[in-house]
Amino acid sequence: MHKPKSTNITWQAGGITRTEREQVRGHRGATLWFTGLSGSGKSTLAAGLERRLLERHCATYLLDGDNVRHGLNRDLGFAPEDRSENNRRIGEVAKLFTDAGVLCLCAFISPYREDRARLRAAMPAGDFVEIYVRAPLHICEGRDPKGLYKKARAGQILDMTGIGAPYEPPDMPELVLDTELGGIQGNVDDTIRYLETHGYIQSQT
C-alpha cells in the first residue's frame, strides 16, 4: 500500500462509531463488489438489488464503472495501471460508505485478481463481498449493450477486456451469479438470501 505524499497529516477520529451508525440503520455496512465481463449484467443486477434493498429501508448506494469515469476518475484511461488506480479510488470511496453503515454496491469489470485482493485486504474481515457475475464471452458479446465488442472486433478498441485484454475470474468469491441461465430477479433473490444468511440485513421470514 502506497503511503500518502503528504507527511504532516493526522487521522481525525469522529465522535460517532460505526456500530452506532449500523444500529440506527438496522443493518450492517458492506461493500458488495460485482465483477465480470462487460455485458455480463453487473450494472443491471446491482441496480435491481439497490431497488430491492431500498424497498426494505436499507441505506444503499450504487457506484457504477462508467459513472465514476465522468467525474472522480475522469483522468484515467484503460491501461492496466489506470484500471488498478480506478479500482483503488473506488475502493476507498466504498470503504467510507461501508464505515457509514451503507451497503455500497460496486459494479466494475475489475479484471485483475490482484486488484480485487488488494481491495479486500484494505477492509475489515467481512466488509468486502466479492460477487462474480458470470456469463461466457460469447453471451456477453451477443448482448453488447454498449457496442464495445463490435468496436473491439473492428480494431477500434485495443484494450477491450476479454478481447484485447485479460479478465481473471475470482478464485473464491462469496457469491457466483450466472446470468446466462438465471434471470435478474432470481439473481437478486440469491443475493438478498446471502445477505440475510450472513447477517448483513435482517431476514423477513
C-alpha positions as CSV (number, residue, x, y, z in Angstrom):
1,M,0.0,0.0,0.0
2,H,1.4,3.4,-1.0
3,K,1.9,6.0,1.7
4,P,0.3,9.4,1.3
5,K,2.6,12.0,-0.3
6,S,1.6,14.5,2.5
7,T,3.5,14.0,5.7
8,N,2.0,16.5,8.1
9,I,-1.4,14.8,8.4
10,T,-3.1,13.0,11.3
11,W,-6.1,10.8,11.2
12,Q,-9.0,12.5,12.9
13,A,-11.4,10.1,14.6
14,G,-15.1,11.1,14.6
15,G,-17.3,11.1,17.6
16,I,-19.8,8.5,16.3
17,T,-18.8,4.9,16.0
18,R,-19.7,2.6,13.1
19,T,-21.7,0.4,15.5
20,E,-23.8,3.3,16.4
21,R,-24.5,4.1,12.7
22,E,-25.4,0.5,12.0
23,Q,-27.7,0.3,14.9
24,V,-29.6,3.4,13.6
25,R,-29.8,1.9,10.1
26,G,-30.8,-1.6,11.3
27,H,-28.2,-3.4,9.2
28,R,-24.5,-3.8,8.6
29,G,-22.5,-1.7,6.2
30,A,-20.6,-3.6,3.5
31,T,-19.1,-3.3,0.1
32,L,-20.7,-5.6,-2.5
33,W,-18.2,-5.8,-5.4
34,F,-19.8,-7.1,-8.6
35,T,-17.1,-8.2,-11.1
36,G,-17.4,-9.7,-14.5
37,L,-17.1,-9.1,-18.2
38,S,-18.7,-6.2,-20.0
39,G,-22.3,-7.3,-20.8
40,S,-22.4,-9.9,-18.1
41,G,-25.2,-8.0,-16.3
42,K,-23.3,-6.3,-13.4
43,S,-24.9,-2.9,-13.6
44,T,-28.4,-4.3,-14.2
45,L,-28.1,-6.7,-11.4
46,A,-26.7,-4.1,-9.0
47,A,-29.5,-1.7,-9.9
48,G,-32.1,-4.3,-9.2
49,L,-30.5,-5.1,-5.9
50,E,-30.3,-1.5,-4.9
51,R,-34.1,-1.1,-5.6
52,R,-34.9,-4.2,-3.5
53,L,-32.7,-3.0,-0.6
54,L,-34.3,0.4,-0.7
55,E,-37.7,-1.1,-0.5
56,R,-36.6,-2.8,2.7
57,H,-35.5,0.6,4.0
58,C,-31.8,-0.2,3.8
59,A,-29.3,2.5,3.2
60,T,-27.6,1.7,-0.1
61,Y,-25.7,3.4,-2.9
62,L,-24.6,2.1,-6.3
63,L,-21.2,3.0,-7.8
64,D,-21.1,2.1,-11.5
65,G,-18.0,1.8,-13.6
66,D,-18.9,4.3,-16.4
67,N,-20.5,6.8,-14.0
68,V,-17.3,7.3,-11.9
69,R,-15.3,7.9,-15.0
70,H,-17.4,11.0,-15.7
71,G,-16.1,12.7,-12.6
72,L,-13.9,11.2,-9.9
73,N,-11.9,9.1,-12.3
74,R,-12.2,11.2,-15.5
75,D,-8.4,11.4,-15.7
76,L,-8.0,7.7,-16.1
77,G,-7.9,5.5,-19.2
78,F,-7.9,1.7,-19.6
79,A,-4.3,0.8,-19.4
80,P,-3.5,-1.8,-16.7
81,E,-2.1,0.8,-14.3
82,D,-5.2,3.1,-14.9
83,R,-7.6,0.2,-14.2
84,S,-5.8,-0.5,-10.9
85,E,-5.9,3.1,-9.9
86,N,-9.6,3.3,-10.9
87,N,-10.3,0.3,-8.6
88,R,-8.2,1.7,-5.7
89,R,-10.0,5.0,-5.7
90,I,-13.4,3.4,-5.8
91,G,-12.3,1.0,-3.1
92,E,-11.5,4.0,-0.9
93,V,-14.9,5.5,-1.5
94,A,-16.7,2.2,-0.9
95,K,-14.7,1.9,2.4
96,L,-16.1,5.2,3.6
97,F,-19.6,4.3,2.6
98,T,-19.2,1.0,4.5
99,D,-17.9,2.7,7.6
100,A,-21.0,4.9,7.4
101,G,-23.2,1.8,7.7
102,V,-24.2,1.8,4.0
103,L,-24.5,-1.2,1.7
104,C,-22.3,0.1,-1.1
105,L,-22.8,-1.7,-4.5
106,C,-19.9,-1.5,-6.8
107,A,-20.3,-2.7,-10.4
108,F,-16.9,-2.8,-12.1
109,I,-15.2,-5.1,-14.5
110,S,-12.1,-5.0,-12.3
111,P,-10.4,-7.7,-14.4
112,Y,-7.3,-8.3,-12.2
113,R,-7.4,-10.7,-9.1
114,E,-4.5,-8.7,-7.5
115,D,-6.5,-5.5,-7.5
116,R,-9.6,-7.2,-6.0
117,A,-7.4,-8.9,-3.4
118,R,-5.9,-5.5,-2.5
119,L,-9.4,-4.1,-2.0
120,R,-10.4,-7.0,0.3
121,A,-7.2,-6.6,2.3
122,A,-7.9,-2.9,2.8
123,M,-11.1,-3.6,4.6
124,P,-12.0,-5.4,7.9
125,A,-13.0,-9.0,7.5
126,G,-16.5,-9.4,6.2
127,D,-16.8,-5.9,4.8
128,F,-15.8,-6.9,1.2
129,V,-18.2,-9.3,-0.5
130,E,-17.0,-10.3,-4.0
131,I,-19.8,-11.3,-6.3
132,Y,-18.8,-12.9,-9.6
133,V,-21.4,-12.1,-12.3
134,R,-20.6,-14.9,-14.6
135,A,-21.5,-15.2,-18.3
136,P,-19.5,-16.6,-21.2
137,L,-17.7,-14.3,-23.5
138,H,-20.0,-15.2,-26.5
139,I,-23.1,-14.4,-24.5
140,C,-21.7,-11.0,-23.4
141,E,-20.6,-10.3,-26.9
142,G,-24.0,-11.2,-28.2
143,R,-25.6,-8.8,-25.8
144,D,-23.1,-6.0,-26.4
145,P,-25.3,-3.3,-24.9
146,K,-22.8,-0.5,-25.5
147,G,-21.4,-1.7,-28.8
148,L,-17.9,-2.2,-27.3
149,Y,-17.3,-5.7,-28.5
150,K,-18.2,-4.7,-32.1
151,K,-15.7,-1.8,-31.9
152,A,-13.1,-4.2,-30.4
153,R,-13.5,-6.7,-33.2
154,A,-13.2,-3.9,-35.7
155,G,-9.9,-2.8,-34.1
156,Q,-11.3,0.5,-32.8
157,I,-10.8,-0.6,-29.1
158,L,-7.4,-2.3,-28.5
159,D,-7.7,-3.0,-24.7
160,M,-11.2,-4.4,-24.5
161,T,-11.4,-6.9,-21.6
162,G,-12.0,-10.4,-23.0
163,I,-10.8,-9.5,-26.4
164,G,-7.5,-7.5,-26.3
165,A,-7.0,-7.5,-22.5
166,P,-7.4,-10.4,-20.0
167,Y,-10.1,-11.0,-17.4
168,E,-9.1,-13.0,-14.4
169,P,-12.2,-14.7,-12.8
170,P,-12.3,-14.8,-8.9
171,D,-10.8,-17.8,-7.3
172,M,-13.1,-17.8,-4.2
173,P,-15.9,-15.2,-4.5
174,E,-18.5,-15.1,-1.8
175,L,-21.2,-15.4,-4.4
176,V,-21.4,-16.6,-8.1
177,L,-24.4,-15.4,-10.1
178,D,-24.9,-17.0,-13.6
179,T,-26.7,-14.5,-15.8
180,E,-26.6,-16.8,-18.8
181,L,-29.2,-19.0,-17.2
182,G,-30.8,-17.1,-14.3
183,G,-32.9,-14.0,-14.7
184,I,-32.1,-10.8,-12.9
185,Q,-34.8,-11.2,-10.3
186,G,-33.6,-14.7,-9.4
187,N,-30.1,-13.4,-9.0
188,V,-31.3,-10.5,-6.9
189,D,-33.1,-13.1,-4.7
190,D,-30.0,-15.1,-4.3
191,T,-28.0,-12.0,-3.3
192,I,-30.7,-11.0,-0.8
193,R,-30.6,-14.5,0.6
194,Y,-26.9,-14.4,1.0
195,L,-27.1,-11.0,2.9
196,E,-29.7,-12.4,5.2
197,T,-27.9,-15.7,5.9
198,H,-24.7,-13.9,6.7
199,G,-26.2,-11.3,8.9
200,Y,-25.8,-8.2,6.8
201,I,-29.5,-7.5,6.7
202,Q,-32.4,-8.8,8.8
203,S,-34.4,-11.8,7.4
204,Q,-38.0,-11.1,6.7
205,T,-39.0,-14.8,7.2
